[in-house]
Amino acid sequence: MNILKITTALLALWFIYKRVIEKEQFHVFIDFIKQKSQSPQTIFYILFVTVMMFVNWGIEAIKWRLLVMQLWPISFKESFKAIFAGATISFFTPNRVGDFAGRIFFLPNKVRLPSIIATFIGNLSQLIITLSAGLFCSAFFLSEYFQWSGALITFTKFAACIAGIGLLAAFPFIKYIAYLPPLQRLKNKYNSYITLLENYTPRQLTYTLFLSLLRYSVFSIQYLILFCIAGIHISPTLVAVVCLIFFVQAVIPTVAITEFAFRGSVAILVAAPFFTADNEIITASFALWLINLALPAAIGSLMILNAKFQNNSN
């Protein structure tokens, strides 16, 4: 296990370092920081956004702990470590689906596989918030992207709002899919998974959704502050653009270690009808990627290196 920890941590650190340093945008970002370093206000904002990264992942740790407590009484401290370890593994997987692989090492063997359900529910709640926010915002800005007839635009806006409301309303009752005949027939084989899903109450799932909304608000504010630092003034339109950027990024699979180019392209494409400051958009997008994904992945590799993983005896 020690060899696995050391190998995983060192490889992760090396890959992260290479991927960040090799990016041309990293050096552009450093030059940008040097230019802005004369302003104490800018330095404060950058530090504030960095601190918000810990708040962001701290909320995720609270959410995951809430869901995992059905299986194992994990502490917030261990949950926080697990979240960062998951960020490291997920840095190399499409749409960060590998985060459970880092998290499960902080749980006893007997609950590791069932905990995948807890991670899935937490990730699904975050996705639903992202999709719903994007759908609501798209309802107001569809005409800026598509030259459709008035009737079609009106219908699409209405459908987007209904879809967003439907996703939010349905999530607290997702546990009831466990009672569908196909899943009940699998219960003998996958009892721990299905039972865990059945045990979540609508109240717990609603609270999970609230935590996801809180986390979404945190990284949206981070993005808005970074846009402001880059020279784009915060406005209701920019808020909607940020929601639409997250929406598009969520529905297209990417790998975090290579996704910055994709993120930057999406940000420019979505913002195009409203803003033409491509360099500023790229800078803000890279800064968010660096602070919210690359930095946590690096921290997580150290968590893995120093972790005392749960063993078979637990």
Backbone torsions as a table, in degrees:
resi	resn	phi	psi	omega
1	MET	NA	-38.2	178.6
2	ASN	-62.5	-40.7	178.8
3	ILE	-63.7	-41.8	178.5
4	LEU	-62.0	-44.1	179.5
5	LYS	-60.6	-50.0	-176.5
6	ILE	-64.2	-43.9	-179.5
7	THR	-63.1	-46.9	-179.6
8	THR	-61.6	-46.2	-177.3
9	ALA	-64.9	-46.7	-177.3
10	LEU	-68.4	-41.5	177.6
11	LEU	-63.4	-41.8	179.3
12	ALA	-61.9	-47.1	179.4
13	LEU	-60.8	-41.9	-178.3
14	TRP	-65.8	-46.0	-179.8
15	PHE	-63.8	-42.8	179.8
16	ILE	-62.8	-45.9	179.2
17	TYR	-58.7	-48.0	-177.9
18	LYS	-62.9	-45.2	-176.4
19	ARG	-67.5	-35.8	-179.4
20	VAL	-76.0	-50.3	-175.8
21	ILE	-65.4	-34.4	-177.0
22	GLU	-74.6	-16.3	-179.2
23	LYS	-73.1	128.3	177.5
24	GLU	-59.0	-35.4	-177.6
25	GLN	-64.9	-25.2	178.3
26	PHE	-62.3	-44.0	-179.2
27	HIS	-71.5	-34.6	174.3
28	VAL	-63.1	-41.2	179.4
29	PHE	-64.0	-43.2	178.9
30	ILE	-62.2	-42.7	177.3
31	ASP	-62.6	-39.5	178.7
32	PHE	-62.2	-43.8	179.4
33	ILE	-63.2	-40.2	179.0
34	LYS	-62.1	-40.5	179.3
35	GLN	-65.7	-38.7	-176.3
36	LYS	-85.5	-9.5	-173.9
37	SER	-66.8	-13.6	177.7
38	GLN	-72.3	-17.4	-178.1
39	SER	-100.0	112.6	177.3
40	PRO	-57.7	-32.2	-179.7
41	GLN	-63.7	-41.9	179.2
42	THR	-64.6	-44.1	178.4
43	ILE	-60.3	-41.9	178.6
44	PHE	-61.1	-44.8	-179.0
45	TYR	-62.9	-41.8	180.0
46	ILE	-64.6	-43.0	177.3
47	LEU	-64.5	-38.4	179.1
48	PHE	-63.5	-43.8	178.2
49	VAL	-63.2	-38.0	178.5
50	THR	-65.9	-42.1	176.6
51	VAL	-63.2	-37.4	178.9
52	MET	-63.4	-25.5	175.3
53	MET	-59.2	-41.7	178.7
54	PHE	-68.2	-34.8	175.6
55	VAL	-64.8	-44.9	178.7
56	ASN	-53.5	-54.9	-178.4
57	TRP	-74.6	-24.6	174.9
58	GLY	-65.3	-40.6	176.5
59	ILE	-63.6	-40.4	176.9
60	GLU	-62.0	-37.8	178.3
61	ALA	-64.9	-40.9	177.3
62	ILE	-62.2	-43.8	-178.5
63	LYS	-64.4	-46.8	-178.7
64	TRP	-64.9	-40.6	178.5
65	ARG	-60.8	-43.2	178.2
66	LEU	-56.0	-42.1	-176.8
67	LEU	-77.8	-34.2	-177.4
68	VAL	-79.1	-23.5	-178.2
69	MET	-58.3	-19.4	174.7
70	GLN	-65.6	-23.2	-176.9
71	LEU	-105.5	-39.7	-171.2
72	TRP	-154.8	138.0	-178.6
73	PRO	-78.6	73.9	-178.9
74	ILE	-82.1	143.3	178.5
75	SER	-81.8	162.6	177.1
76	PHE	-62.0	-39.1	-179.7
77	LYS	-58.7	-47.4	179.4
78	GLU	-67.7	-37.6	177.6
79	SER	-62.9	-41.2	179.4
80	PHE	-62.6	-43.6	177.3
81	LYS	-62.4	-43.3	-178.5
82	ALA	-62.4	-38.4	179.9
83	ILE	-62.9	-42.9	179.3
84	PHE	-69.1	-38.2	176.1
85	ALA	-62.2	-40.1	176.4
86	GLY	-63.4	-36.6	178.2
87	ALA	-62.4	-33.2	178.8
88	THR	-67.5	-50.9	-179.0
89	ILE	-65.5	-40.8	-176.9
90	SER	-69.3	-17.3	178.8
91	PHE	-61.3	-20.1	-175.6
92	PHE	-111.6	9.5	-176.3
93	THR	-123.3	151.0	-178.8
94	PRO	-57.8	130.6	179.4
95	ASN	49.7	27.5	175.3
96	ARG	57.0	33.2	-179.8
97	VAL	-71.5	-14.1	-178.3
98	GLY	-83.2	8.3	-176.3
99	ASP	-63.2	-28.7	179.5
100	PHE	-63.7	-29.4	-177.7
101	ALA	-64.9	-32.9	176.8
102	GLY	-80.5	-33.9	-176.1
103	ARG	-71.7	-37.0	-171.5
104	ILE	-67.3	-19.2	179.9
105	PHE	-68.1	-14.7	179.2
106	PHE	-95.6	11.2	178.1
107	LEU	-121.6	155.7	175.8
108	PRO	-63.4	153.8	-178.5
109	ASN	-53.2	-39.1	-172.6
110	LYS	-67.1	-19.0	-179.5
111	VAL	-116.0	5.2	-176.6
112	ARG	-63.4	-50.2	-178.2
113	LEU	-67.7	-45.4	175.9
114	PRO	-59.6	-28.3	-179.0
115	SER	-65.4	-15.9	176.5
116	ILE	-59.9	-35.6	177.7
117	ILE	-62.8	-43.0	179.4
118	ALA	-61.7	-43.4	178.8
119	THR	-64.8	-41.6	179.7
120	PHE	-61.8	-44.7	-179.9
121	ILE	-62.4	-42.7	178.6
122	GLY	-63.2	-44.1	179.0
123	ASN	-66.9	-37.5	179.1
124	LEU	-64.4	-40.4	178.9
125	SER	-62.2	-39.1	178.6
126	GLN	-66.5	-40.9	178.7
127	LEU	-63.7	-40.4	-179.3
128	ILE	-64.3	-40.8	176.4
129	ILE	-62.5	-44.6	-179.7
130	THR	-62.9	-45.2	-179.8
131	LEU	-66.9	-42.7	-178.7
132	SER	-64.0	-45.4	178.3
133	ALA	-61.2	-41.9	178.6
134	GLY	-65.0	-40.2	179.0
135	LEU	-65.0	-43.6	179.2
136	PHE	-62.0	-43.5	-179.1
137	CYS	-69.9	-36.3	179.7
138	SER	-64.2	-28.9	179.3
139	ALA	-61.9	-27.5	-178.4
140	PHE	-93.5	-18.5	-172.2
141	PHE	-122.8	10.3	-179.6
142	LEU	-57.4	-40.1	-176.8
143	SER	-65.1	-18.0	177.7
144	GLU	-77.5	-19.9	-176.4
145	TYR	-108.5	-29.6	-175.1
146	PHE	-127.7	133.7	179.0
147	GLN	-92.7	64.0	-179.5
148	TRP	-92.8	168.0	177.3
149	SER	-68.3	159.3	-177.6
150	GLY	-58.5	-41.2	-178.3
151	ALA	-66.0	-41.6	-179.1
152	LEU	-67.2	-41.4	178.2
153	ILE	-62.1	-44.3	-179.5
154	THR	-61.8	-45.1	179.4
155	PHE	-63.0	-43.4	-178.2
156	THR	-65.3	-40.4	177.0
157	LYS	-61.0	-44.9	179.7
158	PHE	-62.7	-44.1	-179.5
159	ALA	-63.8	-38.8	179.5
160	ALA	-63.5	-43.3	179.3
161	CYS	-65.1	-43.2	179.3
162	ILE	-63.3	-41.4	179.7
163	ALA	-63.1	-42.9	179.2
164	GLY	-62.8	-45.5	178.5
165	ILE	-64.4	-40.5	-179.6
166	GLY	-62.1	-42.0	178.6
167	LEU	-61.9	-45.7	-179.2
168	LEU	-65.2	-40.1	-177.1
169	ALA	-72.8	-31.3	-175.2
170	ALA	-80.1	-31.4	-172.0
171	PHE	-56.9	-44.6	-178.8
172	PRO	-60.1	-15.6	-178.0
173	PHE	-110.5	17.6	-177.9
174	ILE	-64.2	-24.5	179.9
175	LYS	-57.1	-26.8	-174.1
176	TYR	-73.4	-10.7	174.2
177	ILE	-68.2	-20.9	178.2
178	ALA	-66.0	-18.9	-178.8
179	TYR	-91.9	-0.6	177.0
180	LEU	-65.6	141.7	-177.3
181	PRO	-50.0	-43.5	-179.7
182	PRO	-59.3	-39.8	180.0
183	LEU	-75.0	-35.4	178.2
184	GLN	-64.1	-32.9	178.1
185	ARG	-68.8	-24.2	179.8
186	LEU	-91.7	-0.4	-171.2
187	LYS	-62.5	-36.9	179.6
188	ASN	-62.4	-35.6	-177.5
189	LYS	-83.3	-36.9	-176.4
190	TYR	-121.7	45.6	-172.9
191	ASN	-58.2	-45.1	-176.0
192	SER	-64.3	-34.3	179.9
193	TYR	-70.7	-50.7	-175.0
194	ILE	-69.7	-37.7	178.0
195	THR	-63.3	-40.3	178.0
196	LEU	-60.1	-45.1	179.1
197	LEU	-62.1	-40.3	179.7
198	GLU	-65.3	-30.6	-174.4
199	ASN	-77.1	-17.8	178.0
200	TYR	-71.1	132.4	178.9
201	THR	-93.3	156.0	175.7
202	PRO	-54.9	-34.2	178.9
203	ARG	-65.0	-43.9	178.1
204	GLN	-62.8	-41.6	-177.9
205	LEU	-70.8	-33.4	175.0
206	THR	-65.4	-41.3	177.2
207	TYR	-64.8	-37.9	175.6
208	THR	-60.4	-42.5	178.4
209	LEU	-64.4	-39.6	177.8
210	PHE	-62.3	-43.9	178.4
211	LEU	-63.2	-36.8	177.2
212	SER	-65.5	-39.8	176.4
213	LEU	-64.0	-41.3	178.6
214	LEU	-62.0	-44.8	179.4
215	ARG	-65.5	-40.5	177.3
216	TYR	-59.9	-40.8	178.4
217	SER	-63.3	-38.9	-178.9
218	VAL	-64.1	-51.8	-176.7
219	PHE	-75.7	-18.2	171.4
220	SER	-69.9	-42.6	177.2
221	ILE	-63.4	-39.7	176.3
222	GLN	-56.6	-47.6	-178.1
223	TYR	-62.8	-43.7	-179.7
224	LEU	-62.6	-41.3	178.3
225	ILE	-64.1	-41.1	179.3
226	LEU	-66.1	-37.4	173.8
227	PHE	-61.2	-42.7	179.8
228	CYS	-61.9	-44.3	178.0
229	ILE	-60.4	-38.3	-178.1
230	ALA	-74.2	-11.6	175.6
231	GLY	112.0	8.8	177.5
232	ILE	-104.5	120.6	-174.9
233	HIS	-71.3	140.8	179.5
234	ILE	-71.5	133.0	179.9
235	SER	-151.5	165.6	176.1
236	PRO	-56.6	-35.9	177.9
237	THR	-63.2	-42.5	179.3
238	LEU	-64.4	-38.5	177.5
239	VAL	-59.7	-45.6	179.1
240	ALA	-64.6	-39.8	178.7
241	VAL	-61.7	-42.1	178.1
242	VAL	-60.4	-43.7	178.6
243	CYS	-62.5	-39.8	179.6
244	LEU	-69.8	-35.9	176.6
245	ILE	-61.5	-48.0	179.0
246	PHE	-62.0	-36.8	-179.9
247	PHE	-61.9	-50.3	-178.9
248	VAL	-64.7	-41.6	179.1
249	GLN	-62.3	-33.2	-176.8
250	ALA	-72.8	-31.6	-173.6
251	VAL	-90.9	-7.8	178.6
252	ILE	-113.1	118.4	-178.3
253	PRO	-63.0	134.1	174.9
254	THR	-144.1	167.6	174.8
255	VAL	-108.8	128.9	-172.9
256	ALA	-56.4	-36.0	-175.6
257	ILE	-68.1	-22.3	-179.5
258	THR	-119.5	3.1	-168.0
259	GLU	-84.4	-5.0	-176.5
260	PHE	-60.6	-43.2	179.8
261	ALA	-58.5	-40.4	177.7
262	PHE	-65.1	-45.5	-179.5
263	ARG	-59.6	-44.7	-180.0
264	GLY	-62.6	-41.7	179.8
265	SER	-64.9	-42.7	178.7
266	VAL	-62.9	-44.0	-179.0
267	ALA	-60.1	-44.4	179.8
268	ILE	-65.6	-44.0	-178.7
269	LEU	-62.1	-46.8	-177.7
270	VAL	-68.7	-37.6	-176.7
271	ALA	-81.7	-12.5	-172.8
272	ALA	-51.9	-42.9	-178.9
273	PRO	-67.2	-14.1	-173.1
274	PHE	-119.2	-32.1	-176.2
275	PHE	-134.5	143.6	179.2
276	THR	-115.6	9.3	-177.4
277	ALA	-85.4	73.5	-174.2
278	ASP	-60.4	-43.5	-178.4
279	ASN	-62.1	-40.4	179.7
280	GLU	-67.0	-39.3	179.0
281	ILE	-64.8	-44.2	178.8
282	ILE	-62.6	-43.0	-179.4
283	THR	-62.2	-46.4	179.3
284	ALA	-64.1	-40.1	-179.5
285	SER	-66.7	-41.5	178.6
286	PHE	-65.4	-41.9	-179.8
287	ALA	-60.9	-41.3	179.0
288	LEU	-66.0	-42.2	177.8
289	TRP	-61.7	-43.3	-178.4
290	LEU	-65.3	-45.8	-175.3
291	ILE	-76.1	-42.1	-172.3
292	ASN	-91.7	-17.8	-178.0
293	LEU	-122.0	-53.5	-176.7
294	ALA	-67.6	-46.3	-179.7
295	LEU	-63.6	-47.6	176.2
296	PRO	-60.8	-35.2	178.1
297	ALA	-64.0	-39.5	177.6
298	ALA	-67.0	-43.6	177.8
299	ILE	-62.7	-40.7	-179.8
300	GLY	-62.9	-33.3	178.2
301	SER	-64.7	-33.9	176.0
302	LEU	-71.7	-35.4	175.7
303	MET	-61.2	-43.0	178.9
304	ILE	-63.0	-42.3	-177.5
305	LEU	-63.0	-37.2	-175.7
306	ASN	-98.8	1.1	-174.0
307	ALA	-73.0	145.8	170.3
308	LYS	-106.3	88.6	-173.9
309	PHE	-64.6	147.4	175.2
310	GLN	-64.2	142.3	-177.1
311	ASN	-113.3	-175.4	-174.0
312	ASN	-64.5	-25.1	-175.4
313	SER	-74.6	-15.5	-178.0
314	ASN	-83.8	NA	NA
